[in-house]
Amino acid sequence: MSSTQTTPTRWGILKRWTDNGFIEDESVLTSEDHMVRWYRCIPFILMHIACIAVIWVGFSWTALILAVAYYVVRMFFITGFYHRYFSHRAFKTSRAFQFVMAVAGNTAGQRGPLWWAAHHRHHHAHSDEPPDQHSPEHRGFWQSHMGWFMTGAGFVTPIRYIRDLARYPELRFLDRFDWFIPIVSAFIIFGIGAALERFAPALGTNGWQLLIWVFLISTIVLYHFTYTINSLCHTWGSQRFKTDDDSRNNAVLALFTLGEGWHNNHHHYPASARQGFVWYEIDITYYVLRLLAMVGIIWDLRAVPEHVFAEAGATDAS
């Protein structure tokens, strides 16, 4: 995977689209392999282009409502589990529910939980330093927003950051075949639309319309709001805490990402399950995690220490 690597054969490209092989080549993370691998990005690019099909499938309130709902639940899967659980181990759960949420997070099309967690841990280890692959300061806006995962260095899963998770074969399977769950979800969404067209025609939708709105458009919007935490939340917002990076709190992005916009809080104390440190910082992901803890599905949510609240100048952190 070095920058001098030749372009793979057609069969090699197809294999890389369908079998990640849980690559353990970490050398690229310390190399200058920041070249975009366009042949690997073709599916990602085609997903964006395919959204133009909305012109032909049309609009319905059913499709829009389902698209928004699918966006919200998958944003929670990413923020609550890919991020706060797999990346930071901010709470505990059973192995069975861990796998359920790994599958649920995989529906967002942001690759497997091990790849996601490994790169996020790498980011925290080198935040806004030269090795940080998605630092706006060192890579520029577009590289930090989305270009980093299109490179050779961005493709591999740096195992040394996630050895605690790599011992689970079911998680390794999801990483290796990270396309499988999104494709299955696309077929299910199409099937739901076809069923609604036949049995509830008054809703004014069909399989193709739901495929475009609920699967494609919802996923693309989810992609880019997730990416803003790397790009905009290191350039736009306020800094409550003096950290060694450019992380910012951004209330607007916190709403669209269910609490991830409180990014300066998070970089100051990343171990907490809570990112909105004070009562007026809306953190929907944390509220849902509290509900799951109340019914015993998850437990041992890591709290924000009192000294951090004191540093935040918060007299009422409840």
N, C-alpha and C positions, 0 to 999 in steps of 0.2 A: 504493500500500500504506500510506497514512497512516491514522491512527486515525479519520479522518472518512470513510473509504472506504465506499461503499455495498455492500450484500451483492450478489454477482454473481447473474446469472440462472442458471436450472437448467443451461443449456448451458455457462455460464461455470464453474459448479461442477464439472461433469463434465470439462471441459477441464483444470481445475486439478488434478483427480485423476489425469489420464492424461498430461499434457504440461506439465512444469515450465518448458519454454522457456528453461532456463538463464538465469534472470532476473539482470540486472546492475544492479538498483536497490539501491545500498548506502545510500541516504539513510536508510532505516528503521533502520539499525544505530545511527545517531546521533540518532534521534528517540525519542519516547516511545511507539512503536507496540508496546506490550506487551499489547494486547488479544488474547485467545484467539479465533482464527478457527474457530468451531465447525464450520462447513460443511466445512472442510478436514479436520477431525479425525474425521469420521464413520467412515471405514474403520478407523482406529486404535481407536475406541471399540467398534465392532462386533467386532473381533478379541477384545477382552477378554470381551465378552458371550458370544461363541460358545463360549468354553471351558466354559460350562455344559453344553454337549452331551456332555461326558464322562459325564454321568449315563446317557445313552442308549447310547453306544458301548461303555461298560464298560472293564474293565482287563485287561491281559495283561502278562506280564513282557517279552514281545517288544516291545510298544509302549513300555514304560517304558525298557528298555535302549536302544532306538533313539532315543528322545527325549533321553536323557542324552547319548548319543554325538553327536547332532546339535547339542545345546547346546554341548558342549565344542569340537567342530571349528569351529563358527561363532564362538565366543568367541575362539578363536585367530585366525581371519581378521580379526576386529575389532581385537583388541589388537596382533597382530603386524603387520598391514598397514594397516588404516584408521588406526590410531593411530601406531605406531612408524615405519612406512614413509611413508605418504602425508602424515601430519600433521607428522612430525619429520625425515623423510629420514635415519633412523638407520642405514641400510645401503643398499646398491645391489643392483639386479637388472636383468634384461633387460626390454625393453619388452614382450615376449610374456608373461613371467611376471608382470609388473606388471598386465597386463590380466587374466590368469587369476585373480590374487588380488583384483582389483577386482570381478570377477564373483562370486567366492567370498564376499567380504565383503558383497556386495549381497544374498546369500541371507538375511542376518540381518534384512533389512527395516528397516535404519537409514539409508535413503536412499542416495544415491550417494557415492562416495569423495571427490569434490570438495566437496560440501556438508559432509560430515563433517569433512574436513581444514580447510576454511576456518573453520568455527565453532570448531574446537578451537584453531587458531592465534589466532583473535580472543580466545579465553578466556585463552591464555597471555600475550597482549599486555596484557590488562586484568584479570588474575586478582584476584577479590575487590575490584575497584574498581567504581564506579557503572556503567560501560559493560558490565561482565561480565553477560551475560544469564542465566547459571546460577550466580550467587553466592548461597549461602544467607543471607549477611549482608545483602545488599541486596535480594534478591527473595523470601526466605522459602524454607522447605524444599520445598514442592510445586512452586514455580516453578523452583527449581534442579534438582529431580528430573526433571520432565517438562513442566511448563507452558511453559517457554521456547520449545521447538520448535513449540508449538501457536499461537504468536503470529505477527503479521505480520513482525516483525523476525526471528523464528526461521526463517521459511520460505525467505527468499532465500539465495542463495549469494554471499557477499561475495568477488568475484573477485580483488580486489586482494591478498588473502592467499594465493592459490593460482595465481598466474600461471605458475609453473613447471610446474604440472600441467595447467592449462587449455589448453595447446598441443596436448594429445593429443585428437583428435576422438573416439576410442573411449571415453575417460573422460567427455567431455562428453555422449556419447550415453547412458551409464549414468546420469548425473545427470538428464538430461532425462526419461528413461523409467525412473525408479527402481523402478517397480512391476512391470516386466516379469519380471525374474529371480525375485523372490519368488513370483509367480503360477505361473511355469513349475515352480519347485521344488515348489509345492503339488500340482500335477498329477502330477509324478513320484512324490512320496511316496504319493499316493492309488493310483497305478498299482502301486507296489511292494506296497502292502497288498493290493490286489485279486489280484495274482499269488501272494502268499503264501497267501491264503485258498484259492486253487485248487490250487496245487502243493505247499504245505506246511501243510495244515490243522492239523497237530499243534501249530503255533506259536500257534494260537488268536487270530489277528488278522485284520483285513480293511482295506479301503481307507478306510472312514470312521473307523475307530479310529486308524489311523496319521495320518490328516489332522488329527484333533483333538489327539492326543498329540504327535506328532513335529513337525508344522508349527505348530499354534496354541499349545499349552501350552509347548512348548520355546521358541518365539519370545517369548512373553510373559515367561517367566522370564528369558530372555536380555536382553530389553529392560531389565527393572528392575534386574538386577545391573549392567548397563552404566551405568544412570543413577545408581546409588549412588556412583559415583566423583565425580560432580558434587556430589551432595548430602551423603551421609554422610562421604565422605573430605575434606570441608571443615568437618566438625563433630565427628567422632568418631575418636579415635586419638591417636597420639603425634607429636611434632614433633622429629625428630633435628636438622634444620637450621632456622636462623632465616631464613625466607623473608619476602617482602613480602606474603604472603597467609596464609590459614588452612588450607593443605593439610596433611593428616595421613597418617601411615602406619597401616594397619589390616590386621593379619595375617589376620583372618577374611575380609575382602573380597578380600584377595590370593589366597586359595585359590579362591574362587568365580569370580574374574575372571582367573585364570591369571597373576597377578603385578601387575595394575593397582593393587592396594591399597597398594602402596608409593609412595603419591602424593606425600608430602613429599619423598622421594628424587627423584622425577621432576620436581617443580617446582624443586628445587634445581639439577638438571642434566638438563634435558629432552632434550638431544641424544643421550644414550646409548641404545643398543638394549637395555640392561639396566636394570631398575628395582629389583630386589632387589640392593642394593649389597653385601651381605655374605653369606657362604655359607649362613647359617641363614634368610635371607629367600627363601622359595620363590618362584621366578619361572618358571613352566612355559613361558610364551611365549618367554622368552629361551633356555631349553634347546632348544626346537624350532627356534628361529632358528639356534642353533649347529649343529644337525644339518643344516639346509638349507645352511648355509655350508660344512660339511664335504664335502658332495657337489657343491658349486659352483653351486647354484641361486641363491644370494644371496652377496654378498661385501662386504668393507669394513664390517663391523659396528663401529659407533662404540663405543669402550670408555669406561669410567668413568676419568677421570684419577686419577693417584695422589694428587694433593692433595685430591681429593674423598674418597677412601678415608681419608686422614689426618684430614680434618675429621669423618668419621663415627666416628673412633676405632677403626677396624678394622685389626687387625694381620694378619689373614688374610682377604683378600677373595676368595680363590679358591673 
